Amino acid sequence: MTLALLHINDHCLRVIAENGENRAETGFCYSDDHGLVSGSAAYETAWTKPHLSNNRFWHELNQKPLSRKLKYARHHADMAYAQLCRMLSSISSPQVLLSVPASLDNEQLSILLGLIKAVPAEICGVIDGALLAAGPEHQLVLEMQLHQTVLTQLEKTGESIKISTHKKIPKLGVSAIYREVAMHVSERLITTNRHDPLYLPENQQQLYNAIPKALSQMETNSEAIISLDTPAGVLAVKLSNDDLTKILDPLSKELYQGINEYSPDEVLLGSGGGIVAAFGTPLANSNRANFDLMAQKGFSLVQSETISPIPLKRIVSLRSAKSEIIAVGRAATHLVNEGRAWRLDKPLSLWLMNTGVEIARGEMSDSDLIIHADGVNLKTLYKKEHTPIGLPKDAICGAWLEVGKYKLQLIDIHDA
């Protein structure tokens, strides 16, 4: 049996196995002549073949007949099953720890458990994803799905931490953000170049393919550029944090009301939540969920029998002593900046600029910061006076290095 964490969020579903298998897919599905296709392949055809595509099957997980009949799917549960089979197919005899959002109701959870067993896979436990992700300092976990945002409040009583309440913000989801960004880019290009990228399905698809990468870049940088191939040549639109703040302000009002009473350190940007850092909210400097550490924490809870399939129930509280992570995560090998990964086993020089962080290999005398990693220890070889730096406690994958207002993530690349 291979122990694996299955994390459910239709923006990005994840499987992390104890043998190192790691897979992530977005919750899109479409039907072709050979069956159901899920993940990025489905996303990349969603705007050219909308009549065959679906991205609501996790949000509305049920067994009601589809309004439009498809050859390989009777209902949303069939689509979810196809995606589960695809994601778990590479794991030998999977033993699944299921991590679910607070928004998944009991009827949907019952359907999901049946689908996992039909894969087939053994279920060793079910736990609320916000509870599994949170650290001792967190009081609120923000998870963003395709069609809503979920705010989960945590309560600490004595040695225990439990889910207190959760709130759904239906207007603020990744799909709504993508749609607003697409309309903004369209308006800009119509004004400057008389080109509407939303006019033809093929152009729409190209734009929507570019948006996720741009927003991902803006989680750690102040701007990003979307470039589109058009009959008039390559057209580019620059997006800034200020642009996104203005674009998304109407969608974000309810979010701000839900987080106002918390400091950034008390809020964890859980699954999908990192995207809010792209539009300049007070949460830009909040911690992000580390999925490798979530998996290790979950595996430890299963192995210690804190989580058990008998009886099988959703875990919504933990004793804090047992919820501590037993081992540190994998040592990071690279530092990511503007889409490029830099090796950490040799010294890196960093400069804090107005538009971001510049990096070069080696020890440069005019740099603002020089770092080097030895295993999980991130060492500062030089730091210019008054340079605002936030070093992670350990150089493990998923940790963040803060340089001024910019955050650079540490990752692990095998065989690099």
Order of alpha helices (4+ residues) and beta strands (2+ residues): beta-beta-beta-beta-beta-alpha-beta-alpha-beta-alpha-beta-alpha-beta-beta-beta-alpha-alpha-beta-beta-alpha-beta-beta-alpha-beta-beta-beta-beta-beta-beta-beta-beta-beta-beta-beta
